[in-house]
């Protein structure tokens, strides 16, 4: 995003930019885009959930999803 001179103040702006620059252009697959949105939604539950909490399974899956996303992002940076 720095290469494209994109600066955003909100997480939602970062996610939208990632979808526009990387998912739609095929640099990240659609599953990575969905997983990124799922992580963001889960973060909201963790930060603001009063009656809803992330389960142990969701926490475990979130680590796997984040690791996969990091691997994909590193491949893009190597280009």
N, CA, C and O atoms as a MOPAC input file, in Angstrom:
PM7 MOZYME 1SCF
protein

 N      0.82900 1    -1.17900 1     0.00000 1
 C      0.00000 1     0.00000 1     0.00000 1
 C      0.88000 1     1.25100 1     0.00000 1
 O      0.51000 1     2.27300 1    -0.57800 1
 N      2.02000 1     1.16900 1     0.63600 1
 C      2.94000 1     2.30200 1     0.60900 1
 C      3.41500 1     2.58500 1    -0.81000 1
 O      3.55500 1     3.74000 1    -1.21200 1
 N      3.66100 1     1.50800 1    -1.56900 1
 C      4.07200 1     1.66000 1    -2.96600 1
 C      3.02600 1     2.42200 1    -3.77400 1
 O      3.36300 1     3.18200 1    -4.68200 1
 N      1.77400 1     2.21500 1    -3.44000 1
 C      0.66700 1     2.85100 1    -4.14800 1
 C      0.30000 1     4.20100 1    -3.52600 1
 O     -0.64300 1     4.85600 1    -3.96900 1
 N      1.04900 1     4.61400 1    -2.49800 1
 C      0.81900 1     5.88200 1    -1.80900 1
 C     -0.58200 1     5.96300 1    -1.19300 1
 O     -1.25500 1     6.99100 1    -1.26800 1
 N     -0.99900 1     4.85100 1    -0.58300 1
 C     -2.31700 1     4.78200 1     0.04600 1
 C     -2.14400 1     4.92300 1     1.54600 1
 O     -1.38600 1     4.18600 1     2.17600 1
 N     -2.85700 1     5.87700 1     2.09800 1
 C     -2.81700 1     6.13000 1     3.53600 1
 C     -4.25500 1     6.14500 1     4.03300 1
 O     -5.08500 1     6.89700 1     3.52200 1
 N     -4.54600 1     5.32700 1     5.01500 1
 C     -5.89700 1     5.25800 1     5.55200 1
 C     -5.82600 1     5.22700 1     7.06900 1
 O     -4.89800 1     4.65700 1     7.64300 1
 N     -6.79900 1     5.83400 1     7.70800 1
 C     -6.78700 1     5.95500 1     9.16800 1
 C     -7.60600 1     4.86500 1     9.85100 1
 O     -7.55400 1     4.73400 1    11.07400 1
 N     -8.35300 1     4.08900 1     9.09200 1
 C     -9.23500 1     3.09000 1     9.69300 1
 C     -8.90700 1     1.69300 1     9.17400 1
 O     -8.44700 1     1.50800 1     8.04700 1
 N     -9.16500 1     0.72000 1    10.04500 1
 C     -8.96900 1    -0.67700 1     9.63000 1
 C     -9.80700 1    -1.00800 1     8.40700 1
 O     -9.34600 1    -1.70700 1     7.50400 1
 N    -11.02400 1    -0.51300 1     8.37500 1
 C    -11.90700 1    -0.81300 1     7.24100 1
 C    -11.32600 1    -0.27700 1     5.93600 1
 O    -11.51500 1    -0.88000 1     4.87900 1
 N    -10.62400 1     0.84700 1     6.00300 1
 C     -9.97700 1     1.39100 1     4.81400 1
 C     -8.81700 1     0.52900 1     4.35100 1
 O     -8.59700 1     0.36900 1     3.15000 1
 N     -8.08500 1    -0.02100 1     5.28700 1
 C     -6.98000 1    -0.92500 1     4.94800 1
 C     -7.53800 1    -2.17500 1     4.27600 1
 O     -7.02500 1    -2.61700 1     3.24800 1
 N     -8.58800 1    -2.73900 1     4.86200 1
 C     -9.18000 1    -3.95300 1     4.29900 1
 C     -9.73400 1    -3.68300 1     2.90000 1
 O     -9.53100 1    -4.48500 1     1.98800 1
 N    -10.42800 1    -2.56500 1     2.72900 1
 C    -10.96100 1    -2.22200 1     1.40700 1
 C     -9.83500 1    -2.05500 1     0.39200 1
 O     -9.96000 1    -2.49300 1    -0.75100 1
 N     -8.74300 1    -1.43000 1     0.80100 1
 C     -7.60600 1    -1.23800 1    -0.10100 1
 C     -6.95300 1    -2.57000 1    -0.45800 1
 O     -6.55900 1    -2.77800 1    -1.60500 1
 N     -6.83800 1    -3.46200 1     0.50600 1
 C     -6.27500 1    -4.78700 1     0.22800 1
 C     -7.13900 1    -5.52300 1    -0.78000 1
 O     -6.62000 1    -6.16500 1    -1.69400 1
 N     -8.45500 1    -5.43600 1    -0.62000 1
 C     -9.35700 1    -6.08700 1    -1.58600 1
 C     -9.18200 1    -5.47900 1    -2.97300 1
 O     -9.09000 1    -6.20800 1    -3.96200 1
 N     -9.13600 1    -4.16900 1    -3.05300 1
 C     -9.04000 1    -3.48500 1    -4.33700 1
 C     -7.69300 1    -3.74100 1    -5.01300 1
 O     -7.64800 1    -4.00000 1    -6.21500 1
 N     -6.60100 1    -3.67200 1    -4.25700 1
 C     -5.26800 1    -3.76400 1    -4.84100 1
 C     -4.75600 1    -5.18900 1    -5.02600 1
 O     -3.95800 1    -5.45500 1    -5.92600 1
 N     -5.21200 1    -6.09600 1    -4.18000 1
 C     -4.61100 1    -7.41600 1    -4.19300 1
 C     -5.59300 1    -8.54600 1    -4.51200 1
 O     -5.26600 1    -9.43700 1    -5.29600 1
 N     -6.77700 1    -8.52400 1    -3.92400 1
 C     -7.73200 1    -9.61000 1    -4.18100 1
 C     -8.32100 1    -9.47100 1    -5.58100 1
 O     -8.32500 1   -10.43300 1    -6.34900 1
 N     -8.80900 1    -8.30300 1    -5.91300 1
 C     -9.42500 1    -8.12100 1    -7.23600 1
 C     -8.43200 1    -8.28100 1    -8.37100 1
 O     -8.81400 1    -8.65000 1    -9.48200 1
 N     -7.16500 1    -8.00900 1    -8.10700 1
 C     -6.14000 1    -8.15000 1    -9.14500 1
 C     -5.50400 1    -9.54200 1    -9.15800 1
 O     -4.60700 1    -9.81200 1    -9.95600 1
 N     -5.97900 1   -10.43200 1    -8.25900 1
 C     -5.50500 1   -11.80300 1    -8.25100 1
 C     -4.19000 1   -12.04900 1    -7.53500 1
 O     -3.65400 1   -13.15600 1    -7.60100 1
 N     -3.65400 1   -11.04000 1    -6.85000 1
 C     -2.40700 1   -11.23200 1    -6.10600 1
 C     -2.65600 1   -11.98700 1    -4.80200 1
 O     -1.76600 1   -12.67000 1    -4.29500 1
 N     -3.85500 1   -11.86300 1    -4.26900 1
 C     -4.32900 1   -12.66300 1    -3.14100 1
 C     -5.59300 1   -13.35500 1    -3.61100 1
 O     -6.39100 1   -12.74800 1    -4.32600 1
 N     -5.79600 1   -14.59600 1    -3.23400 1
 C     -7.01300 1   -15.25900 1    -3.68100 1
 C     -8.21600 1   -14.79700 1    -2.84900 1
 O     -8.06800 1   -14.19300 1    -1.78600 1
 N     -9.39500 1   -15.09700 1    -3.36300 1
 C    -10.62600 1   -14.63000 1    -2.72600 1
 C    -10.77400 1   -15.16700 1    -1.30700 1
 O    -11.33400 1   -14.50000 1    -0.43700 1
 N    -10.26700 1   -16.38100 1    -1.07900 1
 C    -10.33800 1   -16.94600 1     0.27800 1
 C     -9.52200 1   -16.09700 1     1.25400 1
 O     -9.93500 1   -15.89100 1     2.39500 1
 N     -8.36900 1   -15.60700 1     0.80700 1
 C     -7.56900 1   -14.72200 1     1.66300 1
 C     -8.35600 1   -13.45600 1     1.99900 1
 O     -8.30900 1   -12.97800 1     3.13300 1
 N     -9.07000 1   -12.91900 1     1.03300 1
 C     -9.90000 1   -11.73400 1     1.27600 1
 C    -11.00800 1   -12.01900 1     2.27700 1
 O    -11.25300 1   -11.22600 1     3.18600 1
 N    -11.67600 1   -13.15500 1     2.10700 1
 C    -12.73500 1   -13.52900 1     3.05500 1
 C    -12.15700 1   -13.75200 1     4.45100 1
 O    -12.74100 1   -13.32800 1     5.44900 1
 N    -11.01200 1   -14.41500 1     4.51100 1
 C    -10.38400 1   -14.67500 1     5.79800 1
 C     -9.95900 1   -13.38500 1     6.49200 1
 O    -10.08500 1   -13.26200 1     7.71100 1
 N     -9.45900 1   -12.43400 1     5.72400 1
 C     -9.08400 1   -11.14700 1     6.30800 1
 C    -10.30200 1   -10.46100 1     6.92400 1
 O    -10.22900 1    -9.92200 1     8.02900 1
 N    -11.41000 1   -10.48500 1     6.20600 1
 C    -12.64300 1    -9.88800 1     6.73500 1
 C    -13.11800 1   -10.64200 1     7.97100 1
 O    -13.57600 1   -10.02300 1     8.93200 1
 N    -13.01500 1   -11.96400 1     7.96100 1
 C    -13.41000 1   -12.77200 1     9.12400 1
 C    -12.55500 1   -12.41300 1    10.33400 1
 O    -13.07500 1   -12.26900 1    11.44100 1
 N    -11.23300 1   -12.26600 1    10.12800 1
 C    -10.35300 1   -11.87100 1    11.23100 1
 C    -10.75800 1   -10.51500 1    11.79900 1
 O    -10.78100 1   -10.32100 1    13.01500 1
 N    -11.07400 1    -9.58300 1    10.91100 1
 C    -11.48600 1    -8.25100 1    11.36500 1
 C    -12.78300 1    -8.33500 1    12.16800 1
 O    -12.91500 1    -7.69500 1    13.21100 1
 N    -13.73400 1    -9.11900 1    11.68300 1
 C    -14.99800 1    -9.28500 1    12.40800 1
 C    -14.75700 1    -9.94500 1    13.77000 1
 O    -15.35900 1    -9.55400 1    14.76900 1
 N    -13.87800 1   -10.94200 1    13.80100 1
 C    -13.56500 1   -11.62400 1    15.06100 1
 C    -12.87400 1   -10.67100 1    16.03000 1
 O    -13.10600 1   -10.73500 1    17.23800 1
 N    -12.03800 1    -9.80100 1    15.51300 1
 C    -11.39800 1    -8.79100 1    16.34900 1
 C    -12.44500 1    -7.90200 1    17.00700 1
 O    -12.30600 1    -7.53700 1    18.17400 1
 N    -13.47700 1    -7.55600 1    16.27500 1
 C    -14.56200 1    -6.75100 1    16.83100 1
 C    -15.25700 1    -7.45900 1    17.97500 1
 O    -15.60900 1    -6.83600 1    18.97700 1
 N    -15.45500 1    -8.75800 1    17.82700 1
 C    -16.06900 1    -9.54200 1    18.90500 1
 C    -15.15800 1    -9.52000 1    20.12500 1
 O    -15.61600 1    -9.33800 1    21.25300 1
 N    -13.87000 1    -9.70600 1    19.89000 1
 C    -12.91500 1    -9.72100 1    20.99400 1
 C    -12.81600 1    -8.39000 1    21.70700 1
 O    -12.70300 1    -8.33600 1    22.93100 1
 N    -12.86100 1    -7.30300 1    20.92500 1
 C    -12.72900 1    -5.97100 1    21.51700 1
 C    -14.01600 1    -5.46000 1    22.13900 1
 O    -13.99800 1    -4.82600 1    23.19500 1
 N    -15.12500 1    -5.73600 1    21.48200 1
 C    -16.37600 1    -5.09200 1    21.88200 1
 C    -17.48000 1    -6.04800 1    22.30100 1
 O    -18.53800 1    -5.60900 1    22.75200 1
 N    -17.24800 1    -7.35700 1    22.15800 1
 C    -18.28800 1    -8.32900 1    22.47700 1
 C    -18.62600 1    -8.33200 1    23.96000 1
 O    -17.76100 1    -8.53100 1    24.81200 1
 N    -19.86900 1    -8.11300 1    24.23900 1
 C    -20.32100 1    -8.13200 1    25.62600 1
 C    -20.97700 1    -9.47200 1    25.92000 1
 O    -20.66600 1   -10.12400 1    26.91700 1
 N    -21.88100 1    -9.86900 1    25.04900 1
 C    -22.56800 1   -11.13400 1    25.26100 1
 C    -22.02900 1   -12.23000 1    24.34100 1
 O    -22.43500 1   -13.38700 1    24.44900 1
 N    -21.12900 1   -11.87300 1    23.45000 1
 C    -20.56200 1   -12.82900 1    22.50400 1
 C    -19.04200 1   -12.80800 1    22.64400 1
 O    -18.44100 1   -11.73800 1    22.73700 1
 N    -18.43000 1   -13.97000 1    22.66000 1
 C    -16.98000 1   -14.06800 1    22.79800 1
 C    -16.44300 1   -15.04800 1    21.77000 1
 O    -17.16100 1   -15.94000 1    21.31800 1
 N    -15.18800 1   -14.88100 1    21.40400 1
 C    -14.55600 1   -15.81400 1    20.48700 1
 C    -14.31600 1   -17.13500 1    21.20700 1
 O    -13.87500 1   -17.15600 1    22.35600 1
 N    -14.60600 1   -18.21800 1    20.53100 1
 C    -14.39200 1   -19.54400 1    21.11500 1
 C    -12.92100 1   -19.92400 1    20.98900 1
 O    -12.15500 1   -19.27800 1    20.27500 1
 N    -12.54900 1   -20.97500 1    21.69000 1
 C    -11.17900 1   -21.48500 1    21.58900 1
 C    -10.88700 1   -21.93600 1    20.15800 1
 O     -9.78100 1   -21.73800 1    19.65500 1
 N    -11.87500 1   -22.53700 1    19.50900 1
 C    -11.71000 1   -22.96400 1    18.12100 1
 C    -11.49300 1   -21.79400 1    17.17900 1
 O    -10.65800 1   -21.86100 1    16.27700 1
 N    -12.24400 1   -20.72200 1    17.38800 1
 C    -12.07000 1   -19.52200 1    16.56300 1
 C    -10.69900 1   -18.89400 1    16.80500 1
 O    -10.05600 1   -18.41300 1    15.87300 1
 N    -10.26300 1   -18.90200 1    18.04600 1
 C     -8.94200 1   -18.35000 1    18.36400 1
 C     -7.84800 1   -19.15800 1    17.66200 1
 O     -6.92600 1   -18.58700 1    17.08000 1
 N     -7.95400 1   -20.47200 1    17.71800 1
 C     -6.98300 1   -21.33700 1    17.05400 1
 C     -6.99500 1   -21.10000 1    15.53800 1
 O     -5.94500 1   -20.94800 1    14.91400 1
 N     -8.19600 1   -21.07100 1    14.96300 1
 C     -8.32200 1   -20.84800 1    13.52200 1
 C     -7.76800 1   -19.48200 1    13.13200 1
 O     -7.15200 1   -19.34000 1    12.07500 1
 N     -7.98200 1   -18.47900 1    13.97700 1
 C     -7.50800 1   -17.13600 1    13.64600 1
 C     -5.98500 1   -17.08900 1    13.53300 1
 O     -5.44900 1   -16.35900 1    12.69900 1
 N     -5.29300 1   -17.85500 1    14.35600 1
 C     -3.82900 1   -17.90800 1    14.26900 1
 C     -3.41400 1   -18.56000 1    12.94900 1
 O     -2.49900 1   -18.07700 1    12.28100 1
 N     -4.07200 1   -19.64000 1    12.57500 1
 C     -3.76200 1   -20.30900 1    11.30700 1
 C     -4.02600 1   -19.38400 1    10.12400 1
 O     -3.20900 1   -19.28900 1     9.20800 1
 N     -5.17300 1   -18.70000 1    10.14700 1
 C     -5.54600 1   -17.79000 1     9.06500 1
 C     -4.53800 1   -16.64300 1     8.97400 1
 O     -4.12700 1   -16.26200 1     7.87800 1
 N     -4.14400 1   -16.09900 1    10.11900 1
 C     -3.17500 1   -15.00100 1    10.12600 1
 C     -1.82100 1   -15.45500 1     9.58300 1
 O     -1.17600 1   -14.71600 1     8.84100 1
 N     -1.39000 1   -16.65300 1     9.94300 1
 C     -0.12800 1   -17.17700 1     9.42000 1
 C     -0.18900 1   -17.35100 1     7.91100 1
 O      0.76500 1   -17.01200 1     7.21100 1
 N     -1.29900 1   -17.87400 1     7.39900 1
 C     -1.47300 1   -18.04100 1     5.95500 1
 C     -1.46700 1   -16.69400 1     5.24200 1
 O     -0.87100 1   -16.55100 1     4.17500 1
 N     -2.14000 1   -15.70200 1     5.84300 1
 C     -2.17400 1   -14.36900 1     5.24100 1
 C     -0.77700 1   -13.76200 1     5.21500 1
 O     -0.38800 1   -13.14700 1     4.22200 1
 N     -0.03200 1   -13.92600 1     6.28200 1
 C      1.32800 1   -13.40100 1     6.34100 1
 C      2.19500 1   -14.02300 1     5.26200 1
 O      2.96100 1   -13.31700 1     4.60600 1
 N      2.09000 1   -15.32700 1     5.06600 1
 C      2.85900 1   -16.00400 1     4.01100 1
 C      2.51300 1   -15.42000 1     2.63600 1
 O      3.39800 1   -15.16600 1     1.81900 1
 N      1.22200 1   -15.21200 1     2.39500 1
 C      0.78900 1   -14.66100 1     1.10400 1
 C      1.28900 1   -13.23400 1     0.93800 1
 O      1.71000 1   -12.85200 1    -0.15300 1
 N      1.25000 1   -12.43800 1     2.00700 1
 C      1.71900 1   -11.05800 1     1.94100 1
 C      3.22800 1   -11.00900 1     1.67800 1
 O      3.70000 1   -10.16500 1     0.91700 1
 N      3.96700 1   -11.89900 1     2.29800 1
 C      5.41100 1   -11.93500 1     2.07400 1
 C      5.74000 1   -12.28300 1     0.62700 1
 O      6.70500 1   -11.75500 1     0.07500 1
 N      4.96300 1   -13.15700 1     0.00700 1
 C      5.17300 1   -13.47500 1    -1.41000 1
 C      4.97300 1   -12.24100 1    -2.27800 1
 O      5.72400 1   -12.01200 1    -3.22600 1
 N      3.95200 1   -11.44300 1    -1.95100 1
 C      3.69800 1   -10.21500 1    -2.71400 1
 C      4.86600 1    -9.26200 1    -2.55400 1
 O      5.29000 1    -8.63500 1    -3.52500 1
 N      5.38800 1    -9.14400 1    -1.35100 1
 C      6.50700 1    -8.23100 1    -1.09900 1
 C      7.77400 1    -8.66600 1    -1.82500 1
 O      8.62500 1    -7.83100 1    -2.13200 1
 N      7.90900 1    -9.94200 1    -2.10000 1
 C      9.08700 1   -10.44800 1    -2.80100 1
 C      9.04400 1   -10.15900 1    -4.29900 1
 O     10.06300 1   -10.25800 1    -4.98200 1
 N      7.87300 1    -9.80500 1    -4.80700 1
 C      7.72900 1    -9.54800 1    -6.25700 1
 C      8.47400 1    -8.31000 1    -6.68400 1
 O      8.45700 1    -7.95400 1    -7.86200 1

